[in-house]
Amino acid sequence: MPSERPTAPWAQCLLYPGVRLLAYLVFKLGWGLKVSGVENVPTSGPLIVAPNHQSYADPPLVGVAIPREVHFLAKQELFVFKPFGWIIRCLNAHPLNRAGDIAAFREAARIIKAGGAIIMFPEGRRMDPGVLGTAKAGVGMLARLTRAPVVPVYIHNSGYILRLRRVSVRFGEKVDPAAFESHDELAAEVMRRIARMKEDADRS
């Protein structure tokens, strides 16, 4: 079902920026977080943010790196413990049934059409460290449905987060869904751009 809004609106207003600042400091001091390409991110309007996925740290890494508020889908099991579920709802998390959730897809579309930004992982699941997966059609379907641009993102070294390796987040140039005739073509292009950013990061 679509995610419920926090019962106390003030909580989201206070918790989101406070946690975002704290998480940024933790990533900066603990993992030497480096962010690049923020000029490619529209500061307002409908947007899909499409990062590679290797760690549970990926959503907060993108959240602290991007210069605007974002929403994300999280597996519904994280909402079972109500206090924790309340907290992550305040941080713009929306429950997702990974077995197939039309309601969550519709909620994502609603957020985007209302002018919001949402994180969606094109690979559809976490991959092994250093490995990129094949794009699923979902990100292409959502982009073509909402006509929202897609900003590809490469997160470097998040798969080694427990080894305290330096991490970086790179935002690529946005992809216009109007330029593609199918969901699959659009999704594949997003992953191609992520792969190019990975190559650049590996060389640096």
N, C-alpha and C positions, 0 to 999 in steps of 0.2 A: 504494500500500500504506500501512497505518498507519505513522506516524512511529516511528522507533526512539527509545528513551530514551537519553540521554547515557550513555556507558560509565562515567563517573566521577560519581556522584551529588553529590559535594561541589562539582563545578564549577557545577552549576545553583544550588545553595544560595548560593554566593559570587558568581557572575557576575550573576545576575538582579538582586538588590538593588543591587549596585555599578554596573551599567550603567544601571539605572533612575534612581539618584541623579545620575549624571553627565549623563544625557540631560535630566533635569529642569533641572539648572543651566544647561545649554547653551540649552534652549528659553526659560528664564526670562530669562537675561541677553542672549541674542542676539535673541529675538523677543518679549520681554515677555509670555510666556505667562500667560494669565488663565484660571482654572478656576472654573466655577460649577455648581451643582446636584448636588454630590456627595452631598447628603443623600438623593437619589433612588436611589442605588446600594446595593443590599443588600451588606453586608460579608461575607456567607457564603452558601453554598447555590448551587444551579444558577442560571446566569444567561447570557443572550445579550446582548452589548453591540453595538448596531447603529449605527455612524456613517456619515455620508456619506463619499465617497471622492474626493479630488482630488489626492493626492500620496503618494509613497512614504513620506513622513514621518508619515502618518496613524496606522499601528499604534503607533510609539513615542510619538506625541503622546497617544493614548488611554492607552497603558500607563503613562505618567508621571502622568497626570491622575487615573486611577481609583484609589480607595483600597483596592485588593486586587490579588492576582496574577491575570493573565489569560493565556490562550492565544490563538493566532491561526493562520490558515491562510496559507501563503505559496506562491507559484508554485514548482513543483518545480525549475525551472531554477536557483533560488538555492542549491540543495543540491548542485549538481554539483561545485563546488570544495569538497572535503571539509573543509578547515580552517574555511572560512566556514560551511558547512553544520553543522558541529559547534557552532560558536558560537551560531548562531540556534536550533538545537535546545535548547541550554542556556537560551535566552531564551523557550522555550515555543512555538517555531514548528513547524508541522506541514505537510508537503508537500502541495500540491494540484495536480492536473492540471486545468487550466481547461477542457479539452475535455469534461469530465464525469468526476467521480471519486466513485463510490459509497463507496469505501474511506475517503476523506477525510471524507465526510459521516458515515459510521459512527463514525469516530474523534472527530469533533466531538460527536456524540451521547454517546459513551462518556464523554468529559471532563465534559460537562454533567451526566449522570446520576450521576457520581461526586462531584458537588458543586462542580465547577469553573466558571469563567467563560470564555467564548470570544468573541472579536471576530469579527463577521460583517458584511460590507458589504452592505446590502440592494440597492444598485444593481448589484452583481455585477462592477463594473469601475470604473476611474478615469474621472471626468468632467472636462470643461473647467472652469477656474477660475470660480467664481461660479455654476455651473450644477448643478442637482439632476436626477438621472435618475429613471426609473420603477423602482419596486421590482420585483425578481424574486421568484418564489414561494419561493425557498430559505429565507429567514429565517423565513417563515411555516411552512414544512414542518418545519424543525428545532424551532421553538418548540412546535408542536402535538404533535410526536413525543415531545419530552422533557418537555412541560408546564412548561417554564422561562419565567419572565418575561423580557420584552425591554425593555432600557433604550435608548431612542433617544438618539443623540448628534449634536450639530452641531459640526463643526470649522470654524472661521471663518478664512479666508485661507491655509489650507495650500497652496492652489493657487498662491500667490504666495510660497512659502517662499524662493525664490532672490532675491526682491526685498526680503527682510528686513522685510516688513510684519508688524505685530503679529498674533499668533495667539491664538485662544481656543478653549476646549473647554467645551461646555455639555451637561450630562446632563439629559434630560427625565424625566418621570414614567414609571414602568414600565408596560408593556402586558401585560395578563393574557391568555394565549392561550385560556383557557377562555371568554372573552367573544366569540369569533369562530367562525363556522361554516365558514370556508374559509381555506386558506393565503393566497390572494390578498388577501382582505379584511384579514387581520392585517398582511401586508406593506405594503399600501397605507396602513394607519393609522400604521404606523411612519414611513413617508415623509411623511405629512401632519404629524406632530408635528415631524419634522426641519425641514420647510418653515416651520412656525410659528416655530421657534427661529431659523431663518435670517432671517426677517423682523424679529424682535426685534434680532438682531445687526446687521443692515443699518441699522436706525434709530438704533442707539446710537453 
